Amino acid sequence: MATAKKTPAAAATKPGTAVAVKKASNVVNIQELLKKQAEEMAGRTQGPGGNSIRISQDKNFLLPDGSKTPGPLQLVIVDFISRNEFYAGQYDKDNIVPPDCFAIGVDPKGLVPSNSSPAKQSDEGCNACPMNVFGSAGNGKACKNTRMMAVLPPDADAETELWTLKVSPTGLKSFDGYVNNVARTFGAPPVAVVTEVSFDPNSDWPSLRFADPQPNENVGTHFARQAEAKELLEREPDLTQRAAAPAKPARPQARGRVAAGARR
């Protein structure tokens, strides 16, 4: 009679069955944690640039919404940051890859290569790197010194998407001079003005120029987006596109191969 009273619940408590249930539960929990971690990690990298204003060789701005214009553009520079980028190989417009070595920071004179760089060129600051001196790539530098801006249209609101726009080495003199001029004239950073961004008509390649600062009547809205802009600008490049094997550190004498991509 005692045997007849055994229930399915009692049978489910057999050691083998209990272990199987526990194992399945652990697998589910791990998968959930991994998914959550992946979602959080996505915010630490920057993708191919869906929110970037790109520049074509025929001097056109390629906007994130798919439109194309020769400019000039009227933009508000919400914030900007300095970036150094070194590529060991030649530039290929059909196969855009992340840099082999990069540094990101607010002070261009104090940049240090990121530990995430696939092939760091210096364990010290960028100023001590042989790739960051004139002559390391023909008449220029093998490492590309740039400024990255987070920009918005003058009539932006709290929901308008931030765009990024990169200033190449040939545009640095114009950009830095413009920022200093705005500081002297308006006693404020570029977010306080509307900036005209155009191409140098006397240059054979698309080199950016900055001019005609006008008071920003919507400065409160733009100023409120600076924390978001800072987070966007400080994101490191998405390195998932790289091959499994990292590139070897380049040598200073390998100048001819690097020079072809010096104006990326």
N, C-alpha and C positions, 0 to 999 in steps of 0.2 A: 504494500500500500504506500509505503514511504517513497518508493521509486516512482510510482505513478503520479505523485504530487509534484515532481520536478517541472518547472516551467521553462519556457524559452528564455526568459530573462536570466534564469540561473545558468542555462547553457552558455549564454553570451559572456559569462564571467570566466570562461576558460582562459588560462594564461595566454595561449597562442592568439586567440581572438582579441584580447585586451591590448596586446602589444601592437597588433596591426592597426587598431583604431588610433592609438597614441601616435604611431609613426605617421599616419595619414594627416593627423591634425598638425603635427610639427611641420610637415611639408607645406601645407596650406599657409601656416603662419609665416614661414620663411619666404614663400612666394609673395605674400602681401608686403612683407618688409622690404624685399628687393624692389618691388614695384614702386613703393613709396620713396625709396632711396634714389631710384632712377629719375623719378619726377623732380625731386629736389635737386639732383645733379644737373638736370637740364637747364636750370637757371644759372649755373655757374659757367656755362660755355655759350659761345655765340655761333649761331649757324651760318650758312653760306651768305647771309646778308639780305634777307627778304625785306628788311626795313632800311636798307642802305640806298642812298642816292649814288648811282654809279656814273662813271664818266667814260664816254666813247672816244676813240682816237680822232674822230671827226668833229670834236669839240661840241658835244651835246651832253646834256644832263639826262640820264635815264632814271626816271622817278619810280619809286616802289609801286605806284598805281598803274604802271605800264606805259605811261606817257613819256614823250621825248621832246626836249626843248633845247634850243641853243642858249637860252637865258637872255638877259641876266635873271637870277632868282632873287626874290626878296625874302630873306629868312631872318629868324632870330636865333642867335647862337646861345642856347640855353647853358651849355657848359662845353669844355673841351679838355683834352688830355694829350700827353705826348706818348708816342709809340715808336720803338725802334724794331725793325723787322729785317732779318737776314734770311736769304734764300740761297741754298747751295747750288741749285740748278738754274737753268734758263727759264725765263718766263714763257708760259704757254697759255694763251687766252682760252684755249679749249679744255684746259685741265688745270683749273685754279686749285692750288694746294695751300695749306697753312704754312707759315714760315718755319724754318728749321730752328731758329733762335729768335726770341722776342723779349721785349721789355716794355712795361706799361707803368706810367706814373705821371704825377703833376709837374715835376721838375725835370726838364729835358737834360740838365747837367748832372742829375743824380740818378739816372736810370740804371737798373741792375737786371741782367738777364733772369727771366723767370726760371724757377726750378722745373717747371713743366715743359720747358723747351726740349724738343726731341734731340737737338744737337747743340748744346750750349757752346758758344764760342769763347766765353770768358767766365771764370769763376769770380771775377771782381766786377767792378762797375763797367758800364759800357764805354766810359771814357778811357779805360785801359785796354779795350779790345782792339786787336789788329784789324778786325773787319770794319771798325768804325772810324777809320782815319782816311783822309783824302789820299788817293793813290792806290787804295786797296782794290779798286775796280776802275782801271783806266784813269780818267781824270776826276773820278768821283769816289764815293764810298761804296763798299760792298754791302754794308748795312744801310737800310733805307730809314732815314729819320723823318717822321711824319707827325702831324697833329690829327687827332680824330675829334670831330665835333658832333654834338647832339643838337639837332636843330628842329624848329617848328615854324609853321607859317605865322605871319603877324596876327592873324585872326583866330589862332588856335584856342581851344577850350580845354577843360580838364580831361576830356576823353580823346583828344587828338593824338594819334600815334607819333611817338618820337622817331625821327629819322636820323641816320648818321651820314656824315660826309667826311671823307678823308682828304687831307691836304698833303699832296706829294712833296718831296724835297724841293722841287722847283717853285713851289708856292709858299714855302716857309717864310721867306723874307717879307713878302706882301702880308701874310697873315700876322706874323709877330709884330710887324710895324703897325698894322691896323689896330691890333689889340692895345698896343701902347698908346696910340693916338686917341682911341676912345677913352682910355683911362685918364689921359691928360685933359681932354676936352670936356668930358661928361663927369669925370670923377667917379666912374663906375665901370664894371665889367661889361662885356659885349651883350649880355642879356638885357641891358637897359636900352638898347637901340635896335632898330631894324637895319640889317646889313644887306648891301647889294653884292651878290656873288656872281662873278663872270669869268670869262677866259681871256687870257692875255692875247690881244690881236696880233702882237708881234712875235709870238712864239709858234714854232712849227708843231709843237705837241700841246695837249690840253693842260695848260698851267693855270691854276686858279688865282684870281685877284679879288681883293676885298676893298670896298669903298663906300662912300656916301652914307655914313651913319645918320639915321634920323631917330628922334625920340620915340621910344616904344610906348605907345598909349595903352598897351595891354600887358605891361611889365609884371603886374601882380600875378597874372595867370602863368606866365612863363617862369617867373621866379619860383613859384610853388612846385614846379616840375624838376627842380635842380637835383633833389635827392634821387629821383628816378633816373635822371640823366647820368648822374655819377655812377650808379649801379650798372647801367647799360655800358658806359664807356670803359669800366674796369673789368668787364668780362674778358676772359682769355679766349683765344681762338679755339674753334672746334677742331680738335686734333684727331677725331675719329676717321677723317678722310685719308690720313697718312697710311702708308704701307706699314706692315707689321714691324719690319726692321728699320730702326731709325737711321737717318743719314749720318755719315761720318763727318766730324768737324772739318771744315774747309781750311785750306792753307792760304796764307796771304798772297803767295806767288801765283795762285790760280786765278789771275785777274781777267783774262780774255773771256772765259766761259761765264763769269758772273756779270761782266759789263753789259751783256746783251739785255739783261733784265733789270738794269740799274734804275730805270724810270718807271717801275711798276706803278 
